[in-house]
Amino acid sequence: MTTEVKNKLNVEVNGIEIGCGTESRVLDAIRAAGFDVPTLCYDERIGPQGTCRMCLVDVEVDGQQQQVAACTAFASEDMKVETHSDSITDYRKTILELLLSETSSPANCPKCLSFKKCELHTAAEEYGAKWDAFPSLVVREKAEDDNPFIQRDYDYCISCFRCTNVCNDWEQAGAITVEGRGQDNSIASFFNNKLLESPCTFCGQCINTCPTGALTDKKIVGKTKAEDLERTKTVCPYCGVGCGIHLLTEDGKLKGTEPDFSAPSRGSLCVKGQFASWEFVKSEERLKYPLIKENGAFKRASWDEALDLITERFTGFRDESGPDSLVCWSSARSVTEANYLMQKFARIGIGTNNIDNCSRT
């Protein structure tokens, strides 16, 4: 018998007392208390960065008051946290207006228009930040990239570097990096700044972590309206890993997918899951009824005709050459129960262990 000892810190957030783990950051305590602060440079998968300074909060420890970045600072015993003091609120508004001055108009943000309001413009709306509060700086040029998946509009980039961090540290692809310094910096890929010529695997993580419209799904952007887009939680059908996705639909028509960050896969997808797990649904090549080939050409048949032919041919091959002359391939796009029945059919109905499925990988 073992006894689990749970160490807890007593922390007060905006007057609400909570208990949090000894290794918790201030941001964890804030969210546990039911509050939130903007985190434009923070992605929990790559850890705290502390570069955007939007999560700055007032804290008091042992009578000493200070301001700390909530994503980097650790919580401590009897810490008091205030998330929205007047000075902090004004500070965030100013930071947001400075960031907005580096970007194109929020009215044209591709993420806000086609998907949902991006993190930057959500925060700007919350704090009443104005796009034209400061003189506009020269926006970054769009990357000339003919890849079919990722639209790179760096005129909306705020240099949070979430995309480079998730690419290098989480996915370990090393496809993009920071080029230049200061206002002249930009996000670039190796080898002529074209993703198709870089180590990019088109997992889409840069798109999904980007808090602005700088990176978006090229196959969807401009073809949907954010207010009409609906999301349905499901599982990617391409292999047996079972990554969580949201199907994006508009007026009942399938438009694309997004990763489900609440799933065990934590938002990770391969190029199929991110950009192709839905396209076969609309394919004109999908089979809609049984086909039987006669004289080198397919003709439409009834289910009874097709099943009778399958039974006849399978039985003939098995009786003539033995059950191991046949092999069955199952589908990762079908449900587990269907795959189970398929292996039963192979082993009992035919008498062979020759059955495979890409789900086993």
N, C-alpha and C positions, 0 to 999 in steps of 0.2 A: 504494500500500500504506500502510495506517495502522496505527499501534501504539496499542493501548488501554492506558492507564495506570490502574491501579486502586489508589487510596489506601486503605489499611486501617489501622485502629486496633487495637492489641493491648489487649484488655480481659480481665480475669479475673473470672468470675462464680462464686461459691461454690467457688473453687479450680480451676475449669475455664477454661483460656485459649482465647479465640476471637478471630477477626478480624472487625471490623465496619466499615461505611462511615464516612467522616468526618462525615457529616451524620446519623448514627444517634443516636437517643435511648437512654437507659439501658434503657428497656423493650424496645427492639429487641434489645439485647445480651443481656438476660436471656432472652428467648424464643429467640434463636439458640443459646443455651447449653443449651436444653432445660428451662428453669425457667419459672415464671409467678408472678405476684402479682395480687391482686384489683385490678380497674380499674372501679369502679362508675360513674365519670363519663366514661370514655374510649370513644370510637368512632373508629376509625382514619380514617373518611371525613371527620370534622369536626375532626380534629387534637386535640392535647393541651389539656386544660382545667385539670387540677390542683386541682379543687375538693373531691373526696371525700377525698383524702389517704390512700386505702387502699393506694396503690402506693409509699408511702414506703419507702426502702431505705437501708442504710448503705453509704457509699462512702468510698474513700480515694484521694486524688490528691496526689502529691508529699508524702506523709507527713501530710497534713491529712485528718482524718476529719470527716465531716458526714452529715447525713441529707437526702436529696433526693427529690422526687416523680419516680419513674421515667419517667412519661409526658411530663414537661416538660423534664427535665434532659438535656443532650447528653452523650454518651459522650466520653471523652478518652483520650489515650495513656496506657497503663499504669494505667488506673483499676482499682481492685479493688472489687467489688460483693458485698455480703452481703445476701441477700434475706429470710432468716428468722432473724435473731438473736432472742434471748429478749426483748429490749426491744421490738423491732419487732413480734414476734408478739403480745405482750401489748397493745401499742398498737392493733393492728388489731382484736383482740378487743373492746377497749373502744369503739372507734369503731363497730363493728358493733352492739354492745349499745345504744349511744346511738341509732343509726338504727332499730333494732328497736323501741325504746320509742316511736317516732313513728308506728308502723304497727299495723295490726290483726294478729291472731294468724297466724303462719306456717302453722298447720294449715288455714286457710281461703284461702290464697293461690290465686286463680283460675288463675294461670299454672302454678304447681306442680301443681295438681290436674288440669288439662286438657291441658297441653302438655308441659312438662318443668320440672324444678326451676329456678327463676329464679336469676339471678346473686347476688342479695342472700342468699337462703336457702342457696345452695350455699356461699358464703363463710362464712356463719354456722355451717353444719354443719362446715366444714373447721376453723374456729378455736374451735369449742365455745362460740360466743356464745349467750347465753340471752335469750329475748324479755322475760322479766320481771326482768332484772338491775337495771333502773332503773324508777322510777315511770313509768307510761304517760302520755304526753301526750294531749291531746285530738286525735283523728284528724281528718283533713281530710274534709269532706263529699263524698259522691259527687255528680258532676255530673248534673243532670237533663237528659239528652240523648237524644232519640228517634231518632238516626241509626241505620241498620240494620247498621252495620259495626263500629264501635269502641266497646268497653265502657270506660268511664272510672271506675275505682275509685281515687280519689285518697287513700283511706285507706291505700293501700300506697305512696304517693309518698314518695320520700326527697330530693326537690329536687336531683337530680343534673343536671337540665336537658338531658339528652341528647335528649329529645323535641323541645324548642323549638329546640335547636341544629340538629338534623338537618332539621327542618321549614323553618327560616329560612335556614340556610347551605348545606345540601346540596340539598334539594328546591326551595328559594327560593319556597315557597308562602306563608309568613307567616301561617299559619292559627291558630297558638297562640302564647301568650306567657306570661311570668311576671307574676302579679298579686299585689300585697301584698308585705310584707317579713317577714323572720325566719320564725318558726313559723307566722305567719298567711299566708305566701305560698301560692299555688296556681297550677296551670296552667289557663289560661282561653283560650277562643277569642273572637275579636272578634264583635261583633253578638249580644248576648244569650247568649253562652257556648254556642251551639249550632253544631255543626260544619256542619250542612246550610246554615246561614246565613252561613258564613265562607268564605274562599278555599280551604278544604280540598279537595284532589282525591282524598282517600281512597286514597292510595298505600300506606298502611300502614306507612310508615317509622317513625312514632312508636311503633307496636306492637312492631316488630322491634328497635328499639334500646333500649326500656325494660328496665332490669335487674330490675324487680320485677313484681308483678301489677297495677300501676296502670293499664296499658293492655293490652288483650287483644282478640282477634278475637271479636266478639259472636256471630258465626255458628257458632262452635265451642265457646266456653267453656261449661262445664257439661254438654256433650253427649258428652264423651270422658273417658277416664282416661289420665293421662300414661304409666303403666306399660304400657298396652296399645297405645299409639300407635306406628305404624311409619312410617318416612320413606323415600320412594323418589325418587331423584334423576332429574329429567327436565327438559324445556324447555316453557315456556308455549306453548300452541298458538294464541294469539289473534292474533298478527301475525308479521311477518317479522323482528322484532328478535331474537327467540330468547333471552329472559331465562331465567335458570336458576331452577327452583323445586324444592321437595320436595313430593310428594304425601303427604298425611297419611291413613293408613288405620287402621281399627280392626276387627279380626275380618274382614278382607277387604272392608270397606265404606269407600268414599271419604268422608272427612269434611271435607277442606279442603286448603289449600296454605300453604307457607311459602317465603320467598325462599331461594335458594341463594347464600350469600355467597362461595363458592369459584368461582362462575361469573364470566365477564367482566362481567356486569351488576352485580356487586358488591352484590347484595341489592336493587337497585332494581326496583320493579314498578309498574305502573299499577293502577287500581282493578279492572280486569278480571283481571289476573294474580293480584292479592292476594286478591280476594274472589269471583271468578266464573269462573275458568279451569277449574273442575271441575264446576260445577253442571249443565251440559248433559248430563253423563254419566248423571245420574239422572232426566233429564226424561222425563215420560210422553209428550211430543210427539216424541221421537226416532223416525225412520223405522226400522222393523225389516224391511221387505220392500217390493218395488216396488208402487206404486199407479198406477192408470190412471183418469183421470176419464171417466166416461160419464154423459150426461144430468145434468151438474152435480154429480155425486157421485163420490167416489173409491171404487174397488174394488181388492181385492188381486189382484195379477197375478204370473205367473212371470217370471223374469229373461229368458227367451227372448221372451216377449210384450212386455215393456218395451223391450228392446233392438231388437226388430224395429220397434216403433212409432217409436222415436227415429230409427232409420236411415231409415225411410220419410219422416218429417216433415222431417228435416234435408236429405235429398236433394231433396225437393220444393221447399223454400224456396230452396236453392242454385240449382237448375235454373231456377226461375221468376223469381227476383229477383236472382240473382248471389250469390257467396260473401260479399260485404260486407254482405248483409242479415242476416247472423248474427253474434252475438257470444258469446264464451265467458267465463264467470267461473270462475276457479279458487279454491281454498280455502287459507287460511293454516293451517288445522287439519290439512291433509294433509302428507305428507312431501315433501321437495324433488323426489324422483324422480317422484312422481305429478304434481306441477305441471309438471315438464319434459315428461312424456308428454302432458299436456293442451295445452301450447302447440304440440307437434308435431302433435297431432290438429287443432288449429285451422289451423295454417299449411299443413300438407301434406294432411290428410284433407279439410278444407273449402276451403282456399285463401284464408284471410283472416288479417290481422294483428289482428283485433278480439278480443283476449284481454287480460284484466286480472286483477289479484290485489292484495289489500291489502298483501301482503308487500313490494310495491315501495316502499311508503312507509316 
